[in-house]
Amino acid sequence: MEFLANVIVAGQYAAAMAVFAGILTTIGQGNIAGKAIESMARQPEARGSINTAMIISLAMAETNGIYGLVIALLLLFANPLVTRFVEIAQQLNLG
């Protein structure tokens, strides 16, 4: 059963890395918004195109955070590797 515990711990580490990707996404979105506001302040006549590009960029960056959250939840609550390794351990009579 030590093997199963190692699989669960590995899943928790992977979930933590996926959540960390969401944190980095937030930092990236702040950079996107800051640069867009800076660009609009320098060139007010290009406000429309800058705003459109900013919204598209924020939407694309947000999907990374959502994917990280979904992967973290899957690894924590519906990890398919755990059931597979339990089956293998039972076949090999490991516990």
RODO-604931 format. One record per residue: residue number from 0; residue in three letters; x, z, y of N, C-alpha, C, O in turn. Coordinates in nm, 3 decimals. Example, Ala and Ser with C-alpha at 12.3 -4.5 7.8 and 13.67 -1.06 7.14 Angstrom:
// RODO-604931
LOTOR k r n.xx n.zz n.yy ca.xx ca.zz ca.yy c.xx c.zz c.yy o.xx o.zz o.yy
LOTOR 0 ALA 1.319 0.780 -0.569 1.230 0.780 -0.450 1.320 0.780 -0.330 1.424 0.846 -0.332 $
LOTOR 1 SER 1.285 0.708 -0.225 1.367 0.714 -0.106 1.290 0.787 0.003 1.341 0.804 0.114 $
***
This chain:
// RODO-604931
LOTOR k r n.xx n.zz n.yy ca.xx ca.zz ca.yy c.xx c.zz c.yy o.xx o.zz o.yy
LOTOR 0 MET 0.080 0.000 -0.120 0.000 0.000 0.000 0.085 0.000 0.127 0.035 -0.024 0.237 $
LOTOR 1 GLU 0.213 0.027 0.111 0.302 0.019 0.226 0.307 -0.124 0.281 0.319 -0.146 0.401 $
LOTOR 2 PHE 0.296 -0.219 0.189 0.295 -0.360 0.228 0.175 -0.391 0.317 0.187 -0.461 0.416 $
LOTOR 3 LEU 0.058 -0.337 0.280 -0.064 -0.356 0.360 -0.049 -0.293 0.497 -0.092 -0.349 0.597 $
LOTOR 4 ALA 0.013 -0.176 0.502 0.035 -0.109 0.631 0.125 -0.194 0.720 0.103 -0.203 0.841 $
LOTOR 5 ASN 0.226 -0.256 0.661 0.315 -0.343 0.740 0.240 -0.465 0.794 0.266 -0.508 0.906 $
LOTOR 6 VAL 0.148 -0.519 0.716 0.068 -0.633 0.762 -0.021 -0.591 0.879 -0.034 -0.665 0.976 $
LOTOR 7 ILE -0.081 -0.474 0.870 -0.167 -0.425 0.978 -0.086 -0.400 1.103 -0.130 -0.434 1.213 $
LOTOR 8 VAL 0.031 -0.341 1.089 0.117 -0.316 1.206 0.161 -0.447 1.270 0.164 -0.458 1.392 $
LOTOR 9 ALA 0.195 -0.545 1.188 0.234 -0.676 1.242 0.118 -0.739 1.319 0.140 -0.801 1.423 $
LOTOR 10 GLY -0.004 -0.724 1.268 -0.121 -0.775 1.340 -0.142 -0.706 1.473 -0.182 -0.769 1.571 $
LOTOR 11 GLN -0.114 -0.575 1.476 -0.129 -0.502 1.602 -0.022 -0.543 1.703 -0.051 -0.554 1.822 $
LOTOR 12 TYR 0.099 -0.566 1.657 0.203 -0.615 1.748 0.168 -0.754 1.803 0.187 -0.781 1.921 $
LOTOR 13 ALA 0.116 -0.840 1.717 0.077 -0.974 1.761 -0.038 -0.966 1.861 -0.042 -1.043 1.957 $
LOTOR 14 ALA -0.132 -0.874 1.839 -0.242 -0.856 1.934 -0.190 -0.807 2.068 -0.239 -0.849 2.173 $
LOTOR 15 ALA -0.092 -0.718 2.065 -0.034 -0.670 2.191 0.035 -0.783 2.267 0.026 -0.789 2.389 $
LOTOR 16 MET 0.102 -0.872 2.195 0.166 -0.986 2.262 0.061 -1.081 2.320 0.082 -1.139 2.426 $
LOTOR 17 ALA -0.052 -1.096 2.250 -0.159 -1.182 2.302 -0.219 -1.122 2.429 -0.250 -1.196 2.523 $
LOTOR 18 VAL -0.235 -0.990 2.433 -0.285 -0.926 2.555 -0.183 -0.938 2.667 -0.221 -0.955 2.783 $
LOTOR 19 PHE -0.055 -0.930 2.634 0.050 -0.947 2.734 0.044 -1.087 2.796 0.074 -1.104 2.914 $
LOTOR 20 ALA 0.004 -1.186 2.717 -0.014 -1.322 2.771 -0.124 -1.322 2.876 -0.115 -1.395 2.975 $
LOTOR 21 GLY -0.228 -1.241 2.856 -0.333 -1.229 2.956 -0.284 -1.166 3.084 -0.328 -1.203 3.193 $
LOTOR 22 ILE -0.193 -1.070 3.072 -0.136 -1.007 3.192 -0.052 -1.109 3.268 -0.060 -1.115 3.391 $
LOTOR 23 LEU 0.026 -1.187 3.198 0.106 -1.291 3.264 0.016 -1.396 3.329 0.051 -1.453 3.432 $
LOTOR 24 THR -0.099 -1.422 3.268 -0.194 -1.516 3.326 -0.242 -1.467 3.462 -0.256 -1.545 3.555 $
LOTOR 25 THR -0.268 -1.337 3.472 -0.313 -1.280 3.599 -0.208 -1.297 3.708 -0.241 -1.329 3.822 $
LOTOR 26 ILE -0.083 -1.276 3.672 0.025 -1.296 3.769 0.032 -1.442 3.813 0.050 -1.472 3.931 $
LOTOR 27 GLY 0.018 -1.532 3.717 0.020 -1.675 3.749 -0.096 -1.716 3.838 -0.080 -1.799 3.928 $
LOTOR 28 GLN -0.213 -1.659 3.814 -0.328 -1.692 3.898 -0.307 -1.641 4.040 -0.348 -1.707 4.136 $
LOTOR 29 GLY -0.244 -1.527 4.055 -0.213 -1.478 4.188 -0.118 -1.572 4.262 -0.134 -1.597 4.381 $
LOTOR 30 ASN -0.020 -1.624 4.189 0.073 -1.720 4.249 0.001 -1.849 4.289 0.028 -1.905 4.396 $
LOTOR 31 ILE -0.088 -1.897 4.203 -0.162 -2.019 4.235 -0.244 -2.001 4.361 -0.240 -2.085 4.451 $
LOTOR 32 ALA -0.318 -1.891 4.369 -0.403 -1.867 4.486 -0.319 -1.847 4.612 -0.355 -1.898 4.718 $
LOTOR 33 GLY -0.210 -1.775 4.600 -0.125 -1.752 4.717 -0.064 -1.880 4.771 -0.063 -1.902 4.892 $
LOTOR 34 LYS -0.014 -1.963 4.684 0.044 -2.090 4.728 -0.062 -2.183 4.786 -0.036 -2.257 4.881 $
LOTOR 35 ALA -0.183 -2.179 4.729 -0.290 -2.265 4.783 -0.329 -2.220 4.923 -0.349 -2.302 5.012 $
LOTOR 36 ILE -0.340 -2.090 4.943 -0.374 -2.040 5.077 -0.263 -2.072 5.176 -0.289 -2.107 5.291 $
LOTOR 37 GLU -0.140 -2.059 5.131 -0.026 -2.094 5.217 -0.030 -2.242 5.254 -0.003 -2.279 5.369 $
LOTOR 38 SER -0.062 -2.326 5.157 -0.071 -2.471 5.184 -0.184 -2.504 5.280 -0.169 -2.590 5.366 $
LOTOR 39 MET -0.298 -2.435 5.265 -0.410 -2.459 5.355 -0.379 -2.413 5.498 -0.426 -2.471 5.595 $
LOTOR 40 ALA -0.298 -2.308 5.508 -0.260 -2.260 5.642 -0.166 -2.359 5.710 -0.170 -2.376 5.832 $
LOTOR 41 ARG -0.081 -2.425 5.630 0.013 -2.521 5.689 -0.052 -2.655 5.720 -0.019 -2.719 5.819 $
LOTOR 42 GLN -0.145 -2.697 5.635 -0.212 -2.827 5.654 -0.363 -2.808 5.641 -0.420 -2.833 5.535 $
LOTOR 43 PRO -0.428 -2.765 5.747 -0.573 -2.741 5.740 -0.654 -2.868 5.710 -0.763 -2.859 5.654 $
LOTOR 44 GLU -0.601 -2.984 5.745 -0.676 -3.108 5.720 -0.683 -3.142 5.572 -0.769 -3.219 5.530 $
LOTOR 45 ALA -0.593 -3.086 5.491 -0.592 -3.114 5.346 -0.662 -3.002 5.268 -0.640 -2.988 5.148 $
LOTOR 46 ARG -0.744 -2.924 5.336 -0.807 -2.808 5.274 -0.891 -2.846 5.152 -0.886 -2.776 5.050 $
LOTOR 47 GLY -0.966 -2.953 5.161 -1.055 -2.993 5.052 -0.982 -3.026 4.923 -1.018 -2.978 4.816 $
LOTOR 48 SER -0.878 -3.107 4.934 -0.804 -3.145 4.813 -0.724 -3.027 4.757 -0.711 -3.013 4.636 $
LOTOR 49 ILE -0.670 -2.943 4.845 -0.596 -2.825 4.799 -0.690 -2.728 4.729 -0.656 -2.672 4.625 $
LOTOR 50 ASN -0.809 -2.709 4.786 -0.906 -2.619 4.726 -0.950 -2.668 4.589 -0.963 -2.588 4.496 $
LOTOR 51 THR -0.971 -2.798 4.576 -1.010 -2.855 4.447 -0.900 -2.836 4.343 -0.927 -2.797 4.230 $
LOTOR 52 ALA -0.777 -2.864 4.383 -0.664 -2.847 4.291 -0.648 -2.701 4.252 -0.614 -2.670 4.137 $
LOTOR 53 MET -0.671 -2.610 4.346 -0.659 -2.468 4.316 -0.764 -2.424 4.215 -0.733 -2.351 4.121 $
LOTOR 54 ILE -0.888 -2.468 4.234 -0.996 -2.429 4.141 -0.967 -2.480 4.001 -0.987 -2.408 3.904 $
LOTOR 55 ILE -0.922 -2.605 3.989 -0.890 -2.662 3.858 -0.774 -2.585 3.794 -0.776 -2.556 3.675 $
LOTOR 56 SER -0.673 -2.554 3.874 -0.558 -2.481 3.821 -0.595 -2.340 3.777 -0.547 -2.293 3.674 $
LOTOR 57 LEU -0.680 -2.273 3.854 -0.725 -2.139 3.815 -0.807 -2.143 3.686 -0.796 -2.054 3.602 $
LOTOR 58 ALA -0.890 -2.245 3.672 -0.970 -2.257 3.550 -0.880 -2.280 3.428 -0.902 -2.221 3.322 $
LOTOR 59 MET -0.779 -2.365 3.444 -0.687 -2.390 3.333 -0.605 -2.266 3.300 -0.580 -2.239 3.182 $
LOTOR 60 ALA -0.565 -2.190 3.401 -0.488 -2.068 3.376 -0.574 -1.961 3.311 -0.526 -1.884 3.228 $
LOTOR 61 GLU -0.701 -1.957 3.347 -0.790 -1.855 3.291 -0.813 -1.876 3.142 -0.831 -1.780 3.067 $
LOTOR 62 THR -0.811 -2.003 3.098 -0.831 -2.027 2.955 -0.720 -1.964 2.873 -0.745 -1.921 2.760 $
LOTOR 63 ASN -0.600 -1.957 2.925 -0.490 -1.893 2.853 -0.520 -1.745 2.832 -0.497 -1.692 2.723 $
LOTOR 64 GLY -0.571 -1.679 2.934 -0.606 -1.538 2.921 -0.720 -1.516 2.823 -0.719 -1.420 2.747 $
LOTOR 65 ILE -0.818 -1.606 2.825 -0.931 -1.594 2.733 -0.884 -1.617 2.590 -0.927 -1.545 2.499 $
LOTOR 66 TYR -0.797 -1.715 2.568 -0.744 -1.738 2.433 -0.666 -1.616 2.384 -0.677 -1.577 2.268 $
LOTOR 67 GLY -0.588 -1.556 2.473 -0.514 -1.436 2.435 -0.607 -1.322 2.395 -0.581 -1.252 2.298 $
LOTOR 68 LEU -0.716 -1.305 2.469 -0.812 -1.200 2.436 -0.880 -1.228 2.303 -0.896 -1.137 2.221 $
LOTOR 69 VAL -0.920 -1.352 2.280 -0.986 -1.388 2.154 -0.891 -1.367 2.036 -0.932 -1.314 1.932 $
LOTOR 70 ILE -0.768 -1.408 2.050 -0.670 -1.390 1.942 -0.645 -1.243 1.916 -0.636 -1.201 1.800 $
LOTOR 71 ALA -0.634 -1.163 2.022 -0.613 -1.019 2.004 -0.730 -0.956 1.931 -0.710 -0.874 1.842 $
LOTOR 72 LEU -0.853 -0.991 1.969 -0.970 -0.934 1.902 -0.977 -0.977 1.755 -1.012 -0.897 1.669 $
LOTOR 73 LEU -0.944 -1.102 1.729 -0.943 -1.148 1.589 -0.839 -1.075 1.506 -0.867 -1.035 1.393 $
LOTOR 74 LEU -0.721 -1.056 1.562 -0.617 -0.988 1.487 -0.647 -0.840 1.464 -0.606 -0.783 1.363 $
LOTOR 75 LEU -0.717 -0.779 1.557 -0.747 -0.636 1.543 -0.869 -0.609 1.456 -0.869 -0.513 1.379 $
LOTOR 76 PHE -0.973 -0.692 1.466 -1.098 -0.659 1.400 -1.138 -0.753 1.287 -1.220 -0.715 1.203 $
LOTOR 77 ALA -1.083 -0.871 1.281 -1.122 -0.967 1.176 -0.999 -1.038 1.121 -1.000 -1.159 1.102 $
LOTOR 78 ASN -0.895 -0.962 1.096 -0.768 -1.022 1.053 -0.782 -1.077 0.911 -0.799 -1.000 0.817 $
LOTOR 79 PRO -0.777 -1.209 0.894 -0.792 -1.266 0.760 -0.673 -1.237 0.670 -0.685 -1.243 0.547 $
LOTOR 80 LEU -0.558 -1.207 0.728 -0.441 -1.180 0.645 -0.454 -1.050 0.567 -0.400 -1.039 0.457 $
LOTOR 81 VAL -0.525 -0.953 0.621 -0.538 -0.824 0.553 -0.612 -0.841 0.421 -0.566 -0.792 0.318 $
LOTOR 82 THR -0.726 -0.909 0.423 -0.801 -0.927 0.299 -0.723 -1.013 0.199 -0.729 -0.989 0.079 $
LOTOR 83 ARG -0.651 -1.111 0.249 -0.572 -1.196 0.159 -0.461 -1.116 0.093 -0.436 -1.132 -0.027 $
LOTOR 84 PHE -0.393 -1.032 0.170 -0.286 -0.952 0.112 -0.338 -0.843 0.019 -0.268 -0.804 -0.075 $
LOTOR 85 VAL -0.458 -0.793 0.042 -0.520 -0.698 -0.052 -0.547 -0.769 -0.184 -0.524 -0.712 -0.291 $
LOTOR 86 GLU -0.595 -0.892 -0.177 -0.619 -0.969 -0.301 -0.489 -0.992 -0.377 -0.484 -0.978 -0.499 $
LOTOR 87 ILE -0.384 -1.028 -0.305 -0.254 -1.053 -0.370 -0.200 -0.924 -0.432 -0.148 -0.925 -0.543 $
LOTOR 88 ALA -0.213 -0.813 -0.360 -0.164 -0.685 -0.411 -0.242 -0.644 -0.536 -0.184 -0.587 -0.629 $
LOTOR 89 GLN -0.372 -0.671 -0.541 -0.449 -0.639 -0.658 -0.410 -0.727 -0.777 -0.409 -0.681 -0.891 $
LOTOR 90 GLN -0.380 -0.852 -0.752 -0.337 -0.942 -0.859 -0.202 -0.899 -0.916 -0.178 -0.913 -1.036 $
LOTOR 91 LEU -0.116 -0.848 -0.829 0.018 -0.807 -0.873 0.022 -0.660 -0.915 0.128 -0.609 -0.950 $
LOTOR 92 ASN -0.093 -0.592 -0.913 -0.104 -0.450 -0.948 -0.011 -0.364 -0.865 0.059 -0.277 -0.917 $
LOTOR 93 LEU -0.010 -0.388 -0.733 0.073 -0.308 -0.642 -0.002 -0.190 -0.584 0.059 -0.109 -0.514 $
LOTOR 94 GLY -0.127 -0.178 -0.609 -0.197 -0.062 -0.555 -0.335 -0.096 -0.537 -0.414 -0.012 -0.492 $
***
